[in-house]
């Protein structure tokens, strides 16, 4: 197989997508949303190109020529899922913070960290409003 074969080109694209997904994860971990946003157009272009060039799923699954490509695509899928989970967790944390700041229900309890880093319940009803 020469470097000009479609399988090699697809494999390069899939590996490049893996790298972008790793950069995306690093940006999410560091909360560098500007970096995350800058990665999106390139990721979108890679996904579009892969979708356009990839063989039908049946051929991809059965043809041994596409084994490395299949593995790379699976790693990319897993990295994408990991990034989606991280985004969802960050959004849940933000929603929780916003809800606790809005004080819709002053007697509601909120989970907070104590001095030892353990989660404890905090009852918001304890304050000058209850005096």
C-alpha positions as CSV (number, residue, x, y, z in Angstrom):
1,X,0.0,0.0,0.0
2,X,1.5,3.4,-1.0
3,X,1.0,6.6,0.9
4,X,-1.4,7.8,-1.7
5,X,-4.0,5.1,-1.0
6,X,-7.4,6.2,0.4
7,X,-6.9,4.0,3.5
8,X,-3.7,5.8,4.4
9,X,-5.2,9.2,3.8
10,X,-8.3,8.3,6.0
11,X,-6.0,7.0,8.7
12,X,-4.1,10.3,8.7
13,X,-7.4,12.2,9.0
14,X,-8.6,9.9,11.9
15,X,-5.3,10.3,13.8
16,X,-5.4,14.1,13.3
17,X,-9.0,14.0,14.7
18,X,-7.7,12.1,17.7
19,X,-5.1,14.8,18.3
20,X,-7.7,17.5,18.1
21,X,-9.9,15.7,20.6
22,X,-7.0,15.4,23.0
23,X,-6.3,19.1,22.6
24,X,-10.0,19.8,23.2
25,X,-9.8,17.7,26.4
26,X,-6.8,19.6,27.7
27,X,-8.5,22.9,26.9
28,X,-11.6,21.8,28.8
29,X,-9.6,20.6,31.8
30,X,-7.9,24.0,32.0
31,X,-11.1,25.8,31.3
32,X,-9.6,27.5,28.3
33,X,-12.8,28.1,26.4
34,X,-11.1,30.3,23.8
35,X,-8.8,27.4,22.8
36,X,-11.7,25.0,22.8
37,X,-13.7,27.2,20.5
38,X,-10.7,27.6,18.1
39,X,-10.5,23.9,17.8
40,X,-14.1,23.5,16.7
41,X,-13.8,24.5,13.0
42,X,-10.9,22.2,12.4
43,X,-12.6,19.3,14.1
44,X,-15.7,19.9,12.1
45,X,-13.7,20.0,8.8
46,X,-12.0,16.7,9.8
47,X,-15.4,15.0,10.6
48,X,-16.8,16.3,7.3
49,X,-13.9,15.0,5.3
50,X,-13.9,11.6,7.1
51,X,-17.7,11.3,6.5
52,X,-17.2,12.1,2.9
53,X,-14.3,9.7,2.2
54,X,-15.0,6.7,4.5
55,X,-16.3,3.5,2.9
56,X,-19.7,2.1,3.9
57,X,-19.8,0.8,7.4
58,X,-20.0,-2.9,6.3
59,X,-16.8,-2.5,4.3
60,X,-15.1,-0.7,7.1
61,X,-16.0,-3.5,9.5
62,X,-15.0,-6.4,7.4
63,X,-12.1,-5.3,5.2
64,X,-8.8,-6.0,7.0
65,X,-7.3,-3.1,5.0
66,X,-9.3,-0.7,7.3
67,X,-8.3,-2.3,10.6
68,X,-6.1,0.6,11.8
69,X,-8.6,3.1,10.6
70,X,-11.4,1.4,12.5
71,X,-9.3,1.4,15.7
72,X,-8.4,5.0,15.3
73,X,-12.1,5.9,14.7
74,X,-13.1,4.0,17.9
75,X,-10.5,5.8,19.9
76,X,-11.8,9.1,18.5
77,X,-15.4,8.1,19.4
78,X,-14.3,7.3,23.0
79,X,-12.4,10.6,23.2
80,X,-15.4,12.5,22.0
81,X,-17.6,10.8,24.6
82,X,-15.1,11.6,27.3
83,X,-15.1,15.3,26.3
84,X,-18.9,15.3,26.2
85,X,-19.0,13.9,29.8
86,X,-16.6,16.5,31.0
87,X,-18.6,19.3,29.4
88,X,-21.8,17.9,30.9
89,X,-20.2,17.7,34.4
90,X,-19.0,21.3,34.1
91,X,-22.4,22.5,33.1
92,X,-24.0,20.6,36.0
93,X,-21.6,22.3,38.4
94,X,-22.4,25.7,36.9
95,X,-26.1,25.1,37.2
96,X,-25.7,24.0,40.8
97,X,-23.8,27.1,41.6
98,X,-26.3,29.3,39.9
99,X,-29.2,27.6,41.7
100,X,-27.5,28.0,45.1
101,X,-26.9,31.7,44.4
102,X,-30.4,32.4,43.3
103,X,-31.7,31.3,46.8
104,X,-35.1,30.3,45.4
105,X,-35.7,28.2,48.5
106,X,-33.8,29.5,51.6
107,X,-34.4,26.3,53.5
108,X,-32.8,24.1,50.9
109,X,-29.5,22.4,51.6
110,X,-26.5,22.6,49.3
111,X,-23.5,20.3,49.1
112,X,-20.3,22.0,49.9
113,X,-16.7,21.0,50.7
114,X,-15.5,21.2,54.3
115,X,-12.0,22.0,55.5
116,X,-10.9,18.5,54.8
117,X,-12.2,18.4,51.3
118,X,-15.1,16.2,52.1
119,X,-18.6,16.9,50.8
120,X,-21.0,18.0,53.5
121,X,-24.6,19.3,53.5
122,X,-25.1,23.0,54.2
123,X,-28.6,24.1,55.2
124,X,-29.1,27.6,53.9
125,X,-31.9,28.2,56.4
126,X,-29.3,29.0,59.1
127,X,-28.8,32.7,58.9
128,X,-30.1,36.0,60.1
129,X,-33.5,35.4,58.3
130,X,-34.3,32.6,60.7
131,X,-33.6,34.7,63.8
